[in-house]
Amino acid sequence: MLPHTAETAESTRTRGKGRPRNSETAGPSLVEILNLIRSERATTRQALERESELGRAVVADRLQLLSDLGLVDESELGLATGGRAPRLVRFSARRGLVLVATLDQTAIGVGVSDLSGNLLTEHHEAADLTAPAAELASRLAALFHWCLERQTPTTAPWGISLSVPGTVPSVGDSAFMTATPPVLPAWEGFPLVETLTRQFDVPIWMRSSVETMTMGELHAGAGQGLRSMLFIKVGRRIGAGIVCDGQLYRGAQGAAGLIGALPVISDGLTGTLDAMAGSDMIQREGRVAADSGRSPVLADLVRRGGDITSIEVSQAAQIGDPAAVAILTRSGHLIGQVVATLANALNPDMIVLSGTLVQTNDILLAGIREAVYGASHPLVTRDLRIIRSQMGSSAGLVGAARVASEAIFAPAFLKDWIIQGKPTLHPDFAAFRADEDGAAVPQPEPAPPSVQGRSGS
C-alpha cells in the first residue's frame, strides 16, 4: 500500500513498461476522477473513461492510486448487461469523519457524518450561548469526543463544521477558518476556532444557521434535486437561504439573505422586518393584548402567574383567541410581502419555511402563503410550492456536514492534499498549524450527553 506521507508527493513509481509516473502530474486527473466517483456521475471504469475523456490505462492507473489511498473501492459487482458484470467504483465515504455542531441561542446539537455528508450520529441538548465561551468550547469538545467514541470502526476526523446564529463573513482566499469571526457577542476575545483546531488537529468551517439549514434541506430534505429554492427561517431574526442553479448563494461577504434588516410598514409604523414581525414582536404584542384584556386567553395566563412568550401567543392563536390570531396574521403578512419580493426576483421552485413558530402555527403559515401568492407574478406562483421544513433540528447538522464535504473535495483544495491522502496534510493547513503557538490545550474528559438531551444514530 502506498504510504500516506508527504514524501509520497515527491515520489515516482514504475508502471507498465517502465514509464515513470510523477505523482504531481497525476494530481488534476486524480481530482477529476475522484469527484466523478464521489458525485456518482460515473460508477464504472467505462463510465469514467467516457466522462473524463481519459484513456483506459490512465483511468486504471489513477484508480489504483485512489484505491491505495483508501478513497475508492471496487469490490462490488454491478448488473451484467449481456457480458461480464462490471466492477462498481464507489467512493469510500467512511475513509474519514466530519464532526458537526449547531449552536443556537438555547440549544446545541452535535453529530458525526461521513465524507459524503451523511449524518451517522446526532445529539441535541439545552444550552445557553450567553454563558462563558470557554464553557461552551469545553462542552462542545467533550461531546465531539463522545460522538467519536460511538463510531465503529474507529475512524479519525478530517474536519469540523459549525453552524452559528450570526452571519459568518467569507474567509477570502483561505479554504478553512483560521480565526474566530465576531459572530456572537459572548465569543468576543475567545479563540473558539483556534482552540478546536489545536484539540482535534483538523480544518474548521463555519456557516450561519440559515445557510446550513438551507444546505440540509437542499441535499436531504424537500429541496433534493431542485435548482432554485428559498429557505426562510423565522424566529427572533428572520433570514433567507438562497439556492441558485443548485448552489447556495452567499454573496460577496457571506451576508446574502439578511431580509430581517429590510424596512416594512405596518399600521403606519416603519421598522425592520425583524422588529415588526419576529418572535420578539409577537411576544411584546401578546403581553400588550393580555394587559389590555383584548386577549382573554393570554390575560387568564397572566392571572395564573404564567409568562407570555411567542409560543404562548402562538398557542392562543391556534385555539382561536382573536387578538393572538391578529398578531400572528400580521406577522405572516409582513414576512410574506418581503418573501414575495424575493420570489419575484428569483422565481424559485419551492419556498421552505422553518422555525418553531412556522412549524407549529397554521395561522402564521397561512398569512405568509397568502401574502406571497397575492403579491407575486402569476408566472412565479404558477408551480410554486410553499411548505414547512420536515427536517427539524437535523437540518443544520446535515447542512454543516455538506459544507465540510464540499470544502474538503473542492478541486482547488483537493488537488493539494489528494496525494498525501487526507486534508490534514494539506500544505496550507500544515503551515497554519506550524504558525500556532503550540501551547497545550487541556483535553476535556469525554462526557456523556445530558440526560435532558436527545440523541440518535
Sequence and secondary structure as in RCSB ss.txt:
>XXXX:A:sequence
MLPHTAETAESTRTRGKGRPRNSETAGPSLVEILNLIRSERATTRQALERESELGRAVVADRLQLLSDLGLVDES
ELGLATGGRAPRLVRFSARRGLVLVATLDQTAIGVGVSDLSGNLLTEHHEAADLTAPAAELASRLAALFHWCLER
QTPTTAPWGISLSVPGTVPSVGDSAFMTATPPVLPAWEGFPLVETLTRQFDVPIWMRSSVETMTMGELHAGAGQG
LRSMLFIKVGRRIGAGIVCDGQLYRGAQGAAGLIGALPVISDGLTGTLDAMAGSDMIQREGRVAADSGRSPVLAD
LVRRGGDITSIEVSQAAQIGDPAAVAILTRSGHLIGQVVATLANALNPDMIVLSGTLVQTNDILLAGIREAVYGA
SHPLVTRDLRIIRSQMGSSAGLVGAARVASEAIFAPAFLKDWIIQGKPTLHPDFAAFRADEDGAAVPQPEPAPPS
VQGRSGS
>XXXX:A:secstr
    SGGGGG EEEETTTEEEEHHHHHHHHHHHHHHHHTTS  SHHHHHHHH   HHHHHHHHHHHHHTTSEEEE
EE   SSSS  EEEEE GGGSEEEEEEE SSEEEEEEE TTS EEEEEEEE  TTS HHHHHHHHHHHHHHHHHT
 SS   EEEEEEEESS     TT SS  S  S  GGGTT  HHHHHHHHH S EEEEEHHHHHHHHHHHHSTTTT
 S EEEEEESSSEEEEEEETTEEE  SSS TT GGGSEEEETTEEEEHHHHHSHHHHHHHHHHHHHHTS HHHHH
HHHTT    HHHHHHHHHTT HHHHHHHHHHHHHHHHHHHHHHHHH  SEEEEESHHHHH HHHHHHHHHHHHHH
S HHHHSS EEEE S TTHHHHHHHHHHHHHHHT HHHHTTTTTTTSGGG HHHHHHHHHS              
TT EEE 
